[in-house]
Amino acid sequence: MAKKNILIIEDEENIANAQKLILQDEFNVYHAKDGKEGLEKAKKLKPDLIILDLMMPKIDGIEVCRRIRADKSLASLKIIMVTAKDKPMDESTGMEIGADDYIMKPFEAEELRHVVNQVLNN
């Protein structure tokens, strides 16, 4: 079976690298360093899943999520939002604009794998 494609949109290189290390055995992993690049890569790659950081330069995760959900060719992509913010309001905002799930930094490798597989299998 072909590996599924995951696009990580994350401005912090060390976090993106950690996510990639955790997921690269099971998936093809791509990275974009900000929301603008992330949207461009999402359009080109049409990944099975996007792991989306909330706070980024240029275009933040909320706006990236909105734009993906508004684009007919991308609207069905699965999105997991990742953020250091831990206020309940952030989670509800993420879910309202169309995130499929939500994960807090810092996270364990097992937690990330579990959430990714859960979202992809729904």
Backbone hydrogen bonds in HBPLUS format (Angstrom, degrees):
<---DONOR---> <-ACCEPTOR-->    atom                        ^
c    i                          cat <-CA-CA->   ^        H-A-AA   ^      H-
h    n   atom  resd res      DA  || num        DHA   H-A  angle D-A-AA Bond
n    s   type  num  typ     dist DA aas  dist angle  dist       angle   num
A0028-ASN N   A0004-LYS O   2.94 MM  24  6.12 163.4  1.97 152.7 157.8     1
A0048-ASP N   A0005-ASN O   2.86 MM  43  5.32 134.9  2.06 130.2 143.1     2
A0049-LEU N   A0005-ASN O   3.29 MM  44  6.69 144.7  2.42 154.7 161.6     3
A0006-ILE N   A0028-ASN O   2.80 MM  22  6.12 163.5  1.83 170.5 173.0     4
A0030-TYR N   A0006-ILE O   2.79 MM  24  6.14 160.2  1.83 163.0 169.4     5
A0007-LEU N   A0049-LEU O   2.94 MM  42  6.40 161.2  1.98 157.1 162.2     6
A0051-ILE N   A0007-LEU O   2.83 MM  44  6.20 159.8  1.87 150.7 157.2     7
A0008-ILE N   A0030-TYR O   2.80 MM  22  6.06 169.3  1.81 147.5 149.9     8
A0032-ALA N   A0008-ILE O   2.82 MM  24  6.22 151.9  1.90 164.4 165.6     9
A0009-ILE N   A0051-ILE O   2.78 MM  42  6.09 171.1  1.79 165.9 168.2    10
A0053-ASP N   A0009-ILE O   2.89 MM  44  6.04 162.0  1.93 170.5 173.4    11
A0010-GLU N   A0032-ALA O   3.03 MM  22  6.40 150.3  2.12 176.3 170.7    12
A0015-ILE N   A0012-GLU O   3.08 MM   3  5.52 123.6  2.41 109.4 122.9    13
A0016-ALA N   A0012-GLU O   3.00 MM   4  6.29 166.6  2.02 159.4 163.7    14
A0017-ASN N   A0013-GLU O   2.83 MM   4  6.04 158.8  1.88 153.1 159.1    15
A0018-ALA N   A0014-ASN O   3.03 MM   4  6.15 151.0  2.12 136.6 144.1    16
A0019-GLN N   A0015-ILE O   2.93 MM   4  6.22 163.8  1.96 155.8 159.5    17
A0020-LYS N   A0016-ALA O   2.90 MM   4  6.10 157.9  1.95 147.6 154.3    18
A0021-LEU N   A0017-ASN O   2.91 MM   4  6.11 161.5  1.94 149.0 153.5    19
A0022-ILE N   A0018-ALA O   3.03 MM   4  6.26 157.1  2.08 149.2 155.2    20
A0023-LEU N   A0019-GLN O   3.06 MM   4  6.24 149.2  2.16 147.3 155.2    21
A0024-GLN N   A0020-LYS O   2.78 MM   4  5.52 144.8  1.90 159.7 164.7    22
A0026-GLU N   A0023-LEU O   3.10 MM   3  5.72 133.3  2.33 117.6 128.2    23
A0027-PHE N   A0023-LEU O   2.95 MM   4  5.89 147.8  2.06 155.5 164.6    24
A0038-GLY N   A0034-ASP O   2.82 MM   4  5.94 153.0  1.89 151.5 160.7    25
A0039-LEU N   A0035-GLY O   2.93 MM   4  6.12 155.4  2.00 147.3 151.1    26
A0040-GLU N   A0036-LYS O   3.22 MM   4  6.53 160.5  2.26 146.5 151.5    27
A0041-LYS N   A0037-GLU O   2.88 MM   4  6.14 163.9  1.90 155.4 159.5    28
A0042-ALA N   A0038-GLY O   2.83 MM   4  5.96 152.4  1.91 146.7 155.1    29
A0043-LYS N   A0039-LEU O   3.08 MM   4  6.28 155.0  2.15 145.8 151.1    30
A0044-LYS N   A0040-GLU O   3.13 MM   4  6.39 150.8  2.22 143.0 151.0    31
A0045-LEU N   A0041-LYS O   2.73 MM   4  5.75 175.0  1.73 159.7 161.5    32
A0046-LYS N   A0042-ALA O   2.85 MM   4  5.19 149.2  1.95 132.3 141.4    33
A0050-ILE N   A0078-LYS O   2.78 MM  28  6.17 149.3  1.88 148.0 157.8    34
A0080-ILE N   A0050-ILE O   2.83 MM  30  6.23 165.3  1.85 168.0 172.7    35
A0052-LEU N   A0080-ILE O   2.77 MM  28  6.00 164.8  1.79 159.4 164.7    36
A0082-VAL N   A0052-LEU O   2.71 MM  30  5.76 157.9  1.76 144.7 145.4    37
A0054-LEU N   A0082-VAL O   3.02 MM  28  6.17 138.2  2.20 162.1 162.4    38
A0061-GLY N   A0054-LEU O   2.77 MM   7  4.05 158.3  1.82 128.4 130.7    39
A0059-ILE N   A0057-PRO O   2.78 MM   2  5.77 122.2  2.12 117.5 101.2    40
A0064-VAL N   A0060-ASP O   2.97 MM   4  6.26 159.3  2.02 154.1 160.9    41
A0065-CYS N   A0061-GLY O   2.87 MM   4  6.00 164.7  1.90 149.7 153.5    42
A0066-ARG N   A0062-ILE O   2.95 MM   4  6.23 160.0  1.99 147.5 153.2    43
A0067-ARG N   A0063-GLU O   2.92 MM   4  6.14 164.9  1.94 152.5 156.1    44
A0068-ILE N   A0064-VAL O   2.94 MM   4  6.18 157.0  1.99 152.7 159.1    45
A0069-ARG N   A0065-CYS O   2.98 MM   4  6.18 168.2  2.00 155.2 158.2    46
A0070-ALA N   A0066-ARG O   2.95 MM   4  6.14 134.7  2.16 142.2 155.1    47
A0071-ASP N   A0067-ARG O   3.11 MM   4  6.20 122.0  2.46 137.1 149.9    48
A0071-ASP N   A0068-ILE O   3.17 MM   3  5.24 146.8  2.29 101.0 110.6    49
A0074-LEU N   A0071-ASP O   2.87 MM   3  5.35 150.4  1.95 116.7 126.3    50
A0075-ALA N   A0071-ASP O   2.76 MM   4  5.55 134.8  1.96 161.7 174.2    51
A0077-LEU N   A0074-LEU O   2.86 MM   3  5.65 170.8  1.87 134.5 137.4    52
A0100-ASP N   A0079-ILE O   2.71 MM  21  5.27 148.0  1.81 142.7 153.9    53
A0101-ASP N   A0079-ILE O   3.29 MM  22  6.78 141.7  2.44 150.1 153.4    54
A0081-MET N   A0101-ASP O   3.02 MM  20  6.36 165.7  2.04 142.4 139.2    55
A0103-ILE N   A0081-MET O   2.77 MM  22  6.19 152.4  1.84 162.8 172.1    56
A0083-THR N   A0103-ILE O   3.16 MM  20  6.70 150.9  2.25 155.1 164.0    57
A0105-LYS N   A0083-THR O   2.83 MM  22  5.61 157.7  1.88 129.3 132.0    58
A0090-ASP N   A0087-LYS O   2.98 MM   3  5.57 131.9  2.22 115.8 126.5    59
A0092-SER N   A0088-PRO O   3.07 MM   4  6.41 164.5  2.10 155.7 159.5    60
A0093-THR N   A0089-MET O   2.87 MM   4  6.07 155.2  1.93 149.8 157.1    61
A0094-GLY N   A0090-ASP O   2.91 MM   4  6.12 162.7  1.94 149.3 153.9    62
A0095-MET N   A0091-GLU O   2.97 MM   4  6.23 159.9  2.01 152.0 157.0    63
A0096-GLU N   A0092-SER O   2.84 MM   4  5.94 154.1  1.91 145.3 153.0    64
A0097-ILE N   A0093-THR O   3.08 MM   4  6.31 154.1  2.15 152.0 157.1    65
A0099-ALA N   A0094-GLY O   2.94 MM   5  5.49 161.2  1.98 151.4 148.6    66
A0098-GLY N   A0095-MET O   3.16 MM   3  5.19 154.2  2.23  99.6 107.4    67
A0111-GLU N   A0108-GLU O   3.08 MM   3  5.18 119.7  2.46  98.2 113.0    68
A0112-LEU N   A0108-GLU O   3.10 MM   4  6.48 161.8  2.14 157.9 161.8    69
A0113-ARG N   A0109-ALA O   2.98 MM   4  6.28 170.4  1.99 157.7 160.0    70
A0114-HIS N   A0110-GLU O   2.91 MM   4  6.01 159.9  1.95 145.2 151.2    71
A0115-VAL N   A0111-GLU O   2.94 MM   4  6.16 170.5  1.95 156.4 158.1    72
A0116-VAL N   A0112-LEU O   2.95 MM   4  6.08 167.9  1.97 156.9 160.6    73
A0117-ASN N   A0113-ARG O   2.97 MM   4  6.14 168.9  1.99 152.7 155.6    74
A0118-GLN N   A0114-HIS O   2.86 MM   4  6.00 156.1  1.92 150.1 157.7    75
A0119-VAL N   A0115-VAL O   2.93 MM   4  6.08 167.8  1.94 153.7 156.2    76
A0120-LEU N   A0116-VAL O   2.97 MM   4  6.13 164.2  2.00 151.4 156.3    77
A0121-ASN N   A0117-ASN O   2.97 MM   4  6.01 142.8  2.11 140.5 149.6    78
A0122-ASN N   A0119-VAL O   3.30 MM   3  5.35 160.7  2.34 102.4 108.1    79
